[in-house]
Structures are given as structure tokens and as C-alpha cells.
């Protein structure tokens, strides 16, 4: 009889029975290892959390008073003989792949990742393993990203053109990851960067964590509309179509997402400009990352899991499709994919859709990751 796998997929999340901990669980558990602070991976309600130290302030900002231990990349925590370490995922600031080892058997959980160095997140590093649990958000050949330098040259030219033509510039991206990537690549010789409060709250949390971000100014009731219109406005998706955004009219509105490469996505977002910018690996990045692990088997958690697993099996990998609750920051396309392509698989099996109850005490005293392995 084959032994029980070191990691298994349960209705709470990815579970290590030998070490008695979960990775990115979506239901309340005692001990959770978190890949990054996006809401579909870092849920409220666990007793103890373990994450990378650059996720600390953002997780506390998003989840409140939780019992959180943070470690560096490459640092090892021992739990019941299982070795746990975090390794750069390149997705957003503080994102990590989780390496789990017991008696020579190695599993790696990717979380979300991208392979291009964005200049602000610690760049992705492939980790050798026997079994690799990977996302495949953009696991179709149609998704191939242009170099970041090309994208932001276009963005800065667009901003400059808007100024010359009397339009304010509004650029939309998720508050954690996309917003900071945009901020660090804008040409501040053109003007100042003004931020929606949701994005500025995240920026402030990252700055408390020691991240050096370009200067920004929060938009408040006292902000001068005319001064704001001379700069560029960095806003979250929730602001699209709201009175808050409309008060800066006339404006040109750009939406940053990998899904902007899909036909009609810009129209469905009512955007003037679709900016194809993703914090996930494209088709080539996924294949190169998986190949670099040297893994014997790969498990695909969210995205184009069915079609991508078929392709990987055709080229010689032992690939499997699994169902999780991951996918939510940029994983929902703004329209169905082109005809003939499979839709991303996000729905878990029946009975696995319950989210975390906020009635769970998130800050118990003692135990958990505090001092684990010491």
C-alpha cells in the first residue's frame, strides 16, 4: 500500500497531517501557513498564522489582531519533524512559495506567482521538489505578456498625452501588488501620484514594513480637484463608475489586468484603455516555472486547470486538476474566454463553499507557530 501523501487536498485547504498544519486554508484551522496577503489566500479566523515578514503589516491591516509569526525567505520552521520554509514567488510584496519536507520527500505550494522581475517584489525563484502545487490563472497560449518596460513606456506616454489634451488620468489596479507595481514604474517627472484611500492604506502598511515606495498623496475631501487632475490618480477596481471617480471628469480611465488581453474586456470594464498587466505568470512563465522544479507530479489549483493539465500530460508531466477556493484578486475574467477555450476552473466541489466565520477567536494566547521548531 502506498503511503499517505505529505500534502493532501481537504475541504478546509491544503493539509499536512504529519505536521498538523494547513497552507492557505479557507476555513478556520489552528495553524495556517500563508503564501501572501490577498483575500483569497489569507482568511480571517485561524488561531495561528505563519507568513513572510514583508506580509506582516498588510496582514494585520486586513485581518486585524491575529496571532502572526513571520520569517525570512529560506528560514526553516520545524513542526513535528516537518521542515517548512518560504521562498520568493514574485507575485506581490511578501508573497512566498511554501516548501514542505519530511524524510527527504519535498512538496512545494506555489501560491500565486509570476516569473518576471517587477522591481519591487522579491523575484520568483524555482524550488526543486518531487511534487509541485501550482496555480495556472493564465494557463492558455493566448496569454503572453509584453515586457514590463514596454507596458509602462506606453502608460507614461498615455499620461503625458492626457495632460496635453486636458484630461485627468485614472489608472485602476488592485490595492496590493498591482498598485505598488504601477506606482514604482510611473514617470514622476510628468506629475504627482494621487491615491484612493484603499490603496493609500495598503501603501502605508507596506511602508511600516520598511518598503520604500515612491511618494503619493491621499485624495481627501480637502484635495483640490484641479491639482489632482494635473497628476495621475491610482484607484482600486471598486471605485470604477462611482461618484468618487466621476468628480475628476473629464478623465481617461485605464484598467490594468491580464484579462485585458481578452477581446471585449476593455469594453466590459467601460475603460478607455486596457492595460495588459498581470501579477501572475503567463503561459510561458508557467511552463518554465513548472519545468524548473524538476517535479515528478504537478497539481493545478485554479485558473485553466482542465486544459492546462491536459497539455502538461501531453508533453510528459504527471499533471492533475484539483479544486480550491483560490482565485479572486485577478482570477475572474471580465468576459468569457475566446470561443473554443476552456473557462478557468474556480469552483470547488459541492460542500466546499463555506467561507470563514468571523466569530472565531483569531488571537489565542500561546502555542501555534510562536517558537515552533525552537
Secondary structure by P-SEA (a helix, b strand, c coil): ccccccccccccccccccccccccccccccbbbbcccccccccccccbbbbcccaaaaaaaaccccbbbbbcccbbbbcccbbbbbbbcccccbbbbbbbbcccbbbbbbcccccccccccccbbbbbcccccccccccccccccccaaaaaaaaaaaaaaaaaabbbbbbbbccccaaaaaaaccccccbbbbbcaaaaaaaaaaaaacccccbbbbbcccccaaaaaabbbbbcccccccccccccccbbbbbbccccccccccccccccccccccccccaaaaaaaaaaacccbbbbcccaaaaaaaaaaaaccbbbbbbccccccccccccccccccccccccccccccccccccccccccccccccccc
